[in-house]
Amino acid sequence: MKTIFTISLILFINLVLSQTTVEFTILDSCSDKQVEDYDITLLGVDEEMREYLIKKDSIVNVKKGIYLITVNIGEGDYFKTHSYTKEFKSDSIYKVTRKLPKIMRKYTSEIHHQTDMGFYNCDKVCNGKQQDFYRNGKIRMEGEFKNGMPIKQIKKYNDKGELVEIEIYNRNGTYKKSKYPDYINFLKNN
């Protein structure tokens, strides 16, 4: 009986100590304030597709791997969205502070039919050439827009200033596909 209890205790302690916890802090670049109304989706992009939806500031039991993280920020009848990748390598507590870009895509909040409102730079519709920058001054993204819709392409960069993704759009500003100059580097460092 003591052996079973000891083994059970060891397994329980191992389970508790080996979990990965991710704690999020989301900052708005336009207001320089912490965002309160948001939800986050983590989607595993490696061989095991897995998904987590976060309605609060943290999630536990995240498996090691590379994730596409999508942040949706509520703004009344609209929401803005931003996606990026992050790799969780070990069982520990990750404190993720993400300062959102100034240029983000906006949608209506209708449940069954979301309308794409185009790209906004803070509260202004994007028109002409637009650029956004990381806190370190390196370029984050650049593109040309007409009434919020991208013209041809948007280039995205990592925080070192290296080109990691080119989003291609049709003449109506609808997303077609992405090109990745260095896909592995994009997944690990975006």
C-alpha positions in Angstrom: 0.0 0.0 0.0 2.9 2.4 0.8 4.4 1.6 -2.5 1.3 2.5 -4.5 0.8 5.7 -2.5 4.5 6.7 -3.1 4.3 6.0 -6.8 1.0 7.9 -7.0 2.5 10.9 -5.2 5.6 10.9 -7.4 3.4 10.8 -10.6 1.2 13.6 -9.2 4.2 15.8 -8.3 5.8 15.1 -11.7 2.6 16.1 -13.5 2.2 19.3 -11.5 5.8 20.3 -11.8 6.1 19.4 -15.5 3.3 21.6 -16.8 3.9 24.7 -18.9 2.0 27.8 -17.9 1.7 30.8 -20.1 0.7 34.2 -18.6 -0.2 37.0 -21.0 0.0 40.7 -20.7 -1.3 42.5 -23.8 -0.4 46.2 -24.4 -2.0 48.6 -26.9 0.6 50.6 -28.9 -1.9 53.3 -29.7 -2.8 54.1 -26.1 0.2 52.7 -24.3 -2.2 51.0 -21.9 -2.8 47.4 -20.9 -5.6 45.8 -22.9 -8.4 44.4 -20.7 -11.0 43.1 -23.2 -9.3 40.3 -25.3 -9.2 36.6 -26.0 -6.3 34.5 -27.3 -6.2 31.4 -29.4 -3.1 29.2 -29.4 -2.9 26.8 -32.4 0.0 24.2 -32.5 1.7 24.4 -35.9 4.0 21.4 -35.5 3.1 17.7 -36.1 0.5 17.7 -33.3 -2.3 20.2 -34.1 -3.7 21.4 -30.8 -5.7 24.4 -29.9 -6.3 26.4 -26.7 -8.7 29.3 -26.2 -7.9 31.7 -23.4 -10.5 34.0 -21.9 -8.3 35.0 -19.0 -4.7 36.1 -18.5 -3.1 32.6 -18.4 -3.4 29.0 -19.5 -1.8 25.8 -18.0 -0.8 22.5 -19.5 0.5 23.9 -22.7 2.6 21.3 -24.5 6.0 22.1 -25.8 6.0 23.2 -29.4 5.5 26.1 -31.9 2.2 27.9 -31.7 0.3 30.5 -33.9 -1.1 32.9 -31.3 -4.0 35.0 -32.3 -5.1 38.0 -30.1 -8.6 39.4 -30.7 -9.3 42.8 -29.0 -12.9 43.8 -28.5 -13.9 47.4 -29.4 -17.7 47.5 -29.0 -19.2 46.4 -32.3 -15.8 45.7 -33.7 -12.7 43.7 -32.9 -9.1 44.0 -34.1 -6.9 40.9 -34.6 -3.2 40.2 -34.5 -1.3 36.9 -35.0 2.2 35.8 -34.4 4.2 32.7 -33.6 6.0 31.6 -30.4 7.9 28.5 -29.4 7.5 27.1 -25.9 10.6 24.9 -25.3 10.4 23.7 -21.7 8.1 23.0 -18.8 8.0 26.3 -16.9 6.1 29.5 -16.5 6.2 31.9 -19.5 5.3 35.5 -19.0 4.4 36.8 -22.4 4.1 40.6 -22.7 3.0 41.5 -26.2 2.8 45.1 -27.4 0.4 45.0 -30.3 1.2 46.7 -33.6 -0.5 50.0 -34.4 -1.6 48.7 -37.8 -4.1 45.9 -37.3 -7.1 44.4 -39.2 -10.5 45.2 -38.0 -13.8 43.2 -38.2 -17.4 43.6 -37.2 -18.3 41.5 -34.1 -21.4 39.9 -35.6 -21.5 36.2 -34.6 -22.4 34.5 -37.9 -21.1 37.1 -40.4 -18.0 39.1 -39.7 -17.3 41.9 -42.1 -13.7 42.8 -42.9 -13.3 46.5 -42.2 -9.8 46.6 -43.5 -6.5 47.7 -41.9 -6.4 50.6 -39.4 -3.5 52.5 -38.0 -4.8 53.1 -34.5 -8.3 54.5 -35.2 -7.6 55.8 -38.8 -8.2 53.8 -41.9 -4.9 53.0 -43.7 -4.4 54.9 -46.9 -1.2 55.2 -48.9 2.2 53.8 -47.7 2.1 52.7 -44.1 4.8 51.3 -41.8 4.7 50.0 -38.2 7.8 49.5 -35.9 8.8 47.4 -32.9 9.7 49.1 -29.6 13.4 48.7 -30.6 12.9 50.9 -33.7 13.1 48.0 -36.2 10.4 47.8 -38.9 7.5 45.4 -38.1 5.5 45.7 -41.3 5.0 47.8 -44.4 2.5 48.0 -47.1 0.4 50.3 -49.3 -3.4 50.6 -48.7 -6.5 52.1 -50.3 -9.5 52.6 -48.0 -8.0 50.1 -45.5 -7.4 47.4 -48.1 -3.9 46.2 -49.0 -2.6 46.9 -52.5 -0.7 43.8 -53.8 1.3 42.9 -50.7 2.3 43.5 -47.1 5.8 42.7 -45.9 6.3 41.6 -42.3 9.6 41.6 -40.4 10.9 40.0 -37.1 12.2 42.2 -34.3 15.7 42.0 -35.8 14.4 43.7 -39.0 14.6 40.5 -41.1 11.9 39.9 -43.7 9.9 36.9 -42.6 6.6 37.0 -44.5 5.1 38.5 -47.6 1.3 38.5 -47.6 -0.1 38.6 -51.2 -3.5 40.2 -51.9 -5.7 40.3 -55.0 -6.8 43.6 -56.5 -9.8 43.8 -54.2 -7.6 43.6 -51.1 -8.5 40.0 -50.3 -5.8 37.8 -48.9 -4.5 35.1 -51.3 -1.4 33.6 -49.8 1.8 34.1 -47.9 5.4 33.6 -49.0 8.1 32.9 -46.4 11.7 33.7 -47.3 12.9 31.5 -44.4 9.9 29.6 -43.0 11.7 27.9 -40.1 13.2 31.2 -39.0 9.7 32.7 -39.3 8.2 30.1 -36.9 10.9 30.4 -34.3 11.5 34.1 -34.3 8.4 35.9 -35.3 
